[in-house]
Every structure is written in structure tokens, then in C-alpha cells.
Amino acid sequence: MSATSNRFAEIGERLRAYRMGRGLAAEQVAERLGVSRAAVYRIEAGEVVKIETLDRLAGVLETSIGSLLGLGVEYYANAISYFERMRQIEEKSEQVIAHFPPLSYLLTSDDYGRQLKQTLIEAAPSYAEDGKDYEAEIDTIIAVLDERKNARDRRHLSVVNFVNMPEIERWLKLGLVGRFDLAPNEIVERRLAARAEVEHLIKLIEQEPMGIQIGLIEEPLPNITFQLFRTSERTLLGLSPFRLGGELPNIRTGVAMLTADEEPVRLYEQLVEKLWRRAHKGREAAHQLRMILERSAMRSPARKAS
């Protein structure tokens, strides 16, 4: 693929991500532009598009033409758009380095999607007037996340994931909850669900599946998530306020960004090198997680009652 073809293919991918985030079908975008649905699909597939059309598309999708073109920084004020863009980039990546607290979705168990949906529904704000629309939004997010997980398994994508020990300990204490006014017996179940995910993580560390490396970090890390996507041509940096799972997830508020600019990528490359050098890995990481599980069990009221 030529550089020009590749550029238009990426424009099409961004268009699809923004369209999904706005909850628009191709037919709706086509109607607002005064073109056919097939024309919208062709643009998303990488067909050459006029700058005037891109300008109108940016207006329909409530973004900038610079973001559609990928000039400098891409901004995403919608979790669906950002996760879809992550999925697209991971399809071309050779390695992903991430801190996505409490755990990267790529490393979670097969049960986690169902539990995550329940947590996200609980976290729905009172102003989410149409519950069905909000649930459909959650279903779309989880579908994109599952596509990412399936692609990782299929491609054996190399994943380096940083896991924060204080974050894990807090997660075990609070459980997979979207709000704090749950019944006591439900809170116990949510703590057990978090525990099951940490146990799954320990198995991953011990089994050392192809392409997965996990580093356990002792000191607190920023709440903002970061990912470095390394492709054969360049490295992209993603920074996001969107938070999945854990306690009090956020899929509604904030602006995520993606950039290939040299300086921020270099600074985060240096950061991950420092983090990896001092991280617990392998058997030591598994041992540290088991100690956290033991401390959590000792503090659990449910465990004491039994």
C-alpha cells in the first residue's frame, strides 16, 4: 500500500471511530452530507476524499478536520470512539505497552465482560434519561473490547501491562462496583469477582502465555491511562481518562488523545523503561499478588463471619 493510500485508509478508520462514538449509522451521516450510504462506506474503506467533504464530515461528527486528518493529535471525547480507534491501531501493532487500571481488558477473564456491563449500568448518571440508549452504548463498548481481546489472541499481539499494587488492593477492598449503595451481600459478591480477576492475573503470570508480559508496580501511578502502540512504521501514544471496571468506572467524562508526535512518545518511552526496570515480574509478581490476596481476605468481613 502506498503512503497516500495508507493515509486515506487511516482517515477512513478515524471517520468510523468518530461515527460510532456519535451513535450514527452510515445512512444518517450520508443523509446529512447529501451523499449515498455507499459513498460513506467507501470513504471509511480508504477511498480518496475531497477536503471539502472532510470539512463537512468534521461538522457532522462534531470534531475537527485536523483530528480526522490525524494532524498532530487526535482527540476523542467519547469512549466508544477511543476504544474503536485503539482496536484499529492494535490490528496493525506489533506491541502494546499499557497502564489501564486496574487491569487491561486484554488480560481479563472470559466472565469479565458480563460483570463489567453490570458495573457500568450501575454507574449510569441520573441524567442518563433513556436507559435503553445508555445500555446500548455499554453493549457497543464491550463489543469493541471483545474484538480487541479476540484480535490479541488471534495475532498473538505482544502486550506489556503495568499493574499497580495499591490499585489492586483498593479494588479487592471495594469490589467491582459502579456505586457504593449496594446491599451488603451484593458487595461481598463484587469483592469475590475482583478476587477472581486477580487470581486469573496470577495464572497468566505463572503460565507465561506467548506475548504477555506483566510488571507489578509498587508506587501509585496517575489515574489517567496510557498506551504505547508500536507498529512497524511508528509509535503512537494514547492518553485517556476513560476507566473500565474497578470501582466507579468512567465512560462518559473526559477527552482522550492519540499522537505520534516525537516528544510525548519519547517521554513515555522513557517512563515505561523506568517502570519496567523496577517492576516485580514473573514469580515475584505472582508472590506479591498472593500476599495482597491474603491481606484482603484477612480484612474481609465476609471471611471473618465464616
C-alpha positions as CSV (number, residue, x, y, z in Angstrom):
1,M,0.0,0.0,0.0
2,S,1.4,3.4,-1.0
3,A,1.8,6.2,1.6
4,T,-1.1,8.1,0.0
5,S,-3.4,5.0,0.1
6,N,-2.4,4.4,3.7
7,R,-3.2,8.0,4.7
8,F,-6.7,7.8,3.3
9,A,-7.2,4.4,4.9
10,E,-6.4,5.9,8.3
11,I,-8.8,8.8,7.6
12,G,-11.5,6.3,6.9
13,E,-10.7,4.5,10.2
14,R,-10.9,7.7,12.2
15,L,-14.2,8.5,10.5
16,R,-15.6,5.2,11.5
17,A,-14.4,5.7,15.1
18,Y,-16.0,9.1,15.4
19,R,-19.2,8.0,13.7
20,M,-19.5,5.1,16.2
21,G,-18.9,7.4,19.1
22,R,-21.7,9.7,17.9
23,G,-24.0,6.8,17.6
24,L,-24.7,7.4,13.9
25,A,-25.3,4.9,11.2
26,A,-23.7,5.3,7.9
27,E,-27.2,6.2,6.5
28,Q,-27.5,9.1,8.9
29,V,-24.1,10.5,8.0
30,A,-24.9,10.1,4.3
31,E,-28.2,11.9,4.7
32,R,-26.6,14.9,6.5
33,L,-23.9,15.1,3.8
34,G,-26.4,14.6,0.9
35,V,-24.5,11.5,-0.4
36,S,-25.2,7.8,-0.6
37,R,-24.6,5.3,2.2
38,A,-22.2,3.5,-0.2
39,A,-20.2,6.7,-0.5
40,V,-19.7,6.9,3.3
41,Y,-18.6,3.3,3.4
42,R,-16.2,3.9,0.6
43,I,-14.6,6.8,2.5
44,E,-14.4,4.6,5.6
45,A,-12.7,1.9,3.4
46,G,-10.0,4.4,2.4
47,E,-11.3,5.9,-0.8
48,V,-9.8,9.3,-1.8
49,V,-12.0,12.1,-0.4
50,K,-12.1,15.8,-1.1
51,I,-11.0,18.2,1.6
52,E,-14.4,19.9,1.4
53,T,-16.2,16.6,2.2
54,L,-13.9,16.1,5.1
55,D,-14.7,19.6,6.4
56,R,-18.4,18.8,6.2
57,L,-17.8,15.4,7.9
58,A,-16.0,17.0,10.7
59,G,-19.0,19.2,11.3
60,V,-21.4,16.3,11.3
61,L,-19.2,14.3,13.7
62,E,-18.5,17.3,16.0
63,T,-14.8,17.0,15.6
64,S,-12.1,19.0,13.8
65,I,-10.7,18.4,10.3
66,G,-7.3,18.2,11.9
67,S,-8.4,15.2,14.0
68,L,-9.9,13.5,11.0
69,L,-6.6,14.0,9.1
70,G,-4.5,12.9,12.1
71,L,-2.5,16.1,12.1
72,G,-0.5,16.2,15.3
73,V,-3.1,15.0,17.9
74,E,-6.4,13.1,17.6
75,Y,-9.0,14.0,20.2
76,Y,-11.8,11.7,21.4
77,A,-14.5,13.0,23.8
78,N,-16.3,9.7,23.6
79,A,-15.3,6.3,25.0
80,I,-16.7,4.3,22.0
81,S,-14.7,6.4,19.5
82,Y,-11.5,6.0,21.5
83,F,-11.8,2.2,22.1
84,E,-12.7,1.7,18.4
85,R,-9.6,3.7,17.4
86,M,-7.5,1.6,19.8
87,R,-8.8,-1.6,18.2
88,Q,-7.9,-0.3,14.7
89,I,-4.4,0.6,15.8
90,E,-3.8,-2.7,17.6
91,E,-4.7,-4.6,14.4
92,K,-1.5,-3.0,12.9
93,S,0.6,-3.0,16.1
94,E,3.5,-5.3,16.9
95,Q,3.4,-4.4,20.6
96,V,1.2,-2.5,23.0
97,I,2.5,-1.2,26.3
98,A,-0.2,-0.1,28.7
99,H,-1.3,1.1,32.1
100,F,-5.0,0.7,32.2
101,P,-6.1,0.5,35.8
102,P,-7.0,-1.7,37.5
103,L,-6.3,-4.2,34.6
104,S,-6.2,-4.1,30.9
105,Y,-9.3,-5.6,29.4
106,L,-7.0,-7.7,27.2
107,L,-5.8,-9.6,30.3
108,T,-9.2,-10.2,32.0
109,S,-11.2,-13.5,32.2
110,D,-14.0,-14.5,29.9
111,D,-16.5,-13.6,32.6
112,Y,-15.3,-10.1,33.0
113,G,-17.4,-8.6,30.1
114,R,-20.7,-9.6,31.8
115,Q,-19.5,-8.2,35.1
116,L,-18.3,-5.0,33.5
117,K,-21.6,-4.4,31.9
118,Q,-23.4,-4.7,35.3
119,T,-20.9,-2.3,36.8
120,L,-21.2,0.3,34.0
121,I,-25.1,0.2,34.2
122,E,-24.9,0.8,38.0
123,A,-22.6,3.8,37.3
124,A,-25.2,5.4,35.0
125,P,-25.7,9.1,36.0
126,S,-29.1,10.3,36.9
127,Y,-29.3,12.5,33.8
128,A,-29.0,9.4,31.5
129,E,-32.7,9.8,30.7
130,D,-33.0,6.9,28.3
131,G,-31.8,3.7,30.0
132,K,-32.1,1.7,26.8
133,D,-29.8,4.0,24.9
134,Y,-27.3,4.0,27.7
135,E,-27.3,0.2,27.8
136,A,-26.9,0.1,24.1
137,E,-23.8,2.3,24.4
138,I,-22.4,0.0,27.0
139,D,-23.0,-3.0,24.8
140,T,-21.1,-1.3,21.9
141,I,-18.2,-0.6,24.2
142,I,-18.0,-4.2,25.4
143,A,-18.3,-5.5,21.8
144,V,-15.4,-3.4,20.7
145,L,-13.4,-4.5,23.8
146,D,-14.1,-8.2,23.0
147,E,-13.0,-7.6,19.4
148,R,-9.7,-6.3,20.8
149,K,-9.3,-9.3,23.0
150,N,-10.1,-11.7,20.2
151,A,-7.6,-9.9,17.9
152,R,-4.9,-10.1,20.5
153,D,-5.4,-13.9,20.8
154,R,-5.6,-14.3,17.1
155,R,-2.5,-12.3,16.3
156,H,-0.5,-13.1,19.4
157,L,0.0,-9.4,19.9
158,S,2.8,-8.6,22.3
159,V,1.2,-6.9,25.4
160,V,3.2,-5.3,28.2
161,N,0.9,-4.4,31.0
162,F,1.7,-2.4,34.2
163,V,-0.4,-3.3,37.2
164,N,-0.4,-1.1,40.2
165,M,-0.3,-2.8,43.6
166,P,-2.2,-0.1,45.6
167,E,-4.8,0.0,42.9
168,I,-5.3,-3.8,43.1
169,E,-5.5,-3.7,46.9
170,R,-8.1,-1.0,46.8
171,W,-10.1,-2.9,44.1
172,L,-10.2,-6.0,46.2
173,K,-11.4,-4.0,49.2
174,L,-14.2,-2.2,47.3
175,G,-15.1,-4.8,44.6
176,L,-16.4,-4.4,41.1
177,V,-19.0,-1.7,41.9
178,G,-20.5,1.1,40.0
179,R,-21.9,2.8,43.1
180,F,-21.5,2.4,46.9
181,D,-25.1,1.9,48.0
182,L,-25.3,-1.8,47.1
183,A,-26.7,-4.4,49.6
184,P,-24.1,-6.0,51.8
185,N,-24.5,-9.4,50.3
186,E,-24.0,-7.9,46.8
187,I,-20.8,-6.1,47.9
188,V,-19.5,-9.5,49.1
189,E,-20.1,-10.9,45.6
190,R,-18.4,-8.0,43.9
191,R,-15.4,-8.4,46.1
192,L,-15.3,-12.1,45.1
193,A,-15.5,-11.1,41.5
194,A,-12.5,-8.8,41.9
195,R,-10.6,-11.5,43.6
196,A,-11.4,-13.9,40.8
197,E,-9.8,-11.5,38.3
198,V,-6.7,-11.1,40.4
199,E,-6.4,-14.9,40.6
200,H,-6.8,-15.0,36.8
201,L,-4.0,-12.5,36.6
202,I,-1.7,-14.6,38.7
203,K,-2.4,-17.6,36.5
204,L,-1.4,-15.5,33.4
205,I,1.8,-14.5,35.1
206,E,2.7,-18.1,36.0
207,Q,1.7,-19.6,32.7
208,E,3.6,-17.0,30.7
209,P,1.4,-17.2,27.6
210,M,3.0,-16.1,24.3
211,G,3.3,-12.3,24.0
212,I,2.1,-11.3,27.5
213,Q,4.4,-9.6,30.0
214,I,3.2,-8.1,33.2
215,G,5.0,-5.7,35.5
216,L,3.8,-5.1,39.1
217,I,4.4,-1.6,40.3
218,E,4.6,-0.7,44.0
219,E,4.1,3.1,43.9
220,P,0.8,4.8,43.0
221,L,0.5,5.8,39.4
222,P,-1.6,8.5,37.8
223,N,-5.3,7.7,37.3
224,I,-5.0,8.6,33.6
225,T,-4.4,5.6,31.4
226,F,-1.7,5.4,28.8
227,Q,-0.9,3.1,25.9
228,L,2.1,3.0,23.5
229,F,1.2,1.3,20.2
230,R,4.3,0.2,18.4
231,T,3.9,-0.5,14.7
232,S,6.5,-1.2,12.1
233,E,6.3,2.4,10.9
234,R,5.9,4.5,14.1
235,T,4.8,4.5,17.8
236,L,1.6,6.2,18.9
237,L,0.8,7.3,22.4
238,G,-2.8,7.2,23.7
239,L,-3.8,9.0,26.9
240,S,-7.3,8.5,28.3
241,P,-9.5,9.5,31.2
242,F,-11.9,6.6,30.5
243,R,-11.8,3.9,33.1
244,L,-13.2,0.4,32.9
245,G,-14.0,-1.8,35.8
246,G,-12.5,-1.4,39.2
247,E,-14.7,0.8,41.3
248,L,-16.6,3.8,39.9
249,P,-15.8,3.4,36.2
250,N,-15.9,6.3,33.8
251,I,-17.1,6.1,30.2
252,R,-18.7,9.5,29.9
253,T,-16.5,12.3,31.0
254,G,-13.2,13.5,29.6
255,V,-11.2,13.7,26.4
256,A,-8.8,11.0,25.2
257,M,-6.0,11.7,22.8
258,L,-3.7,9.9,20.4
259,T,-0.5,11.3,19.0
260,A,2.6,10.2,17.2
261,D,4.5,13.4,18.0
262,E,8.1,12.7,18.8
263,E,8.4,14.4,22.2
264,P,5.5,12.9,24.1
265,V,6.2,9.5,22.7
266,R,9.8,9.8,23.7
267,L,8.9,10.9,27.3
268,Y,6.5,7.9,27.7
269,E,9.0,5.5,26.2
270,Q,11.5,6.7,28.9
271,L,8.8,6.3,31.6
272,V,7.9,2.7,30.7
273,E,11.6,1.8,30.6
274,K,12.0,3.1,34.2
275,L,8.8,1.4,35.3
276,W,9.8,-1.9,33.8
277,R,13.2,-1.9,35.4
278,R,11.8,-1.6,38.9
279,A,8.7,-3.7,38.4
280,H,8.1,-7.1,40.0
281,K,7.9,-9.7,37.3
282,G,7.4,-13.5,37.0
283,R,7.3,-15.5,40.2
284,E,8.0,-12.4,42.4
285,A,5.0,-10.6,40.9
286,A,2.8,-13.6,41.5
287,H,4.0,-13.8,45.0
288,Q,3.3,-10.2,45.7
289,L,-0.3,-10.5,44.3
290,R,-0.9,-13.6,46.5
291,M,0.2,-11.6,49.6
292,I,-2.3,-8.9,48.6
293,L,-5.0,-11.5,48.3
294,E,-4.1,-12.8,51.8
295,R,-4.3,-9.3,53.3
296,S,-7.6,-8.7,51.6
297,A,-9.0,-12.0,52.9
298,M,-8.0,-11.2,56.5
299,R,-9.8,-7.8,56.3
300,S,-12.9,-9.1,54.6
301,P,-16.0,-9.1,57.0
302,A,-17.4,-12.0,55.0
303,R,-14.3,-14.0,55.6
304,K,-14.4,-13.3,59.3
305,A,-18.0,-14.2,59.6
306,S,-17.3,-17.6,58.0
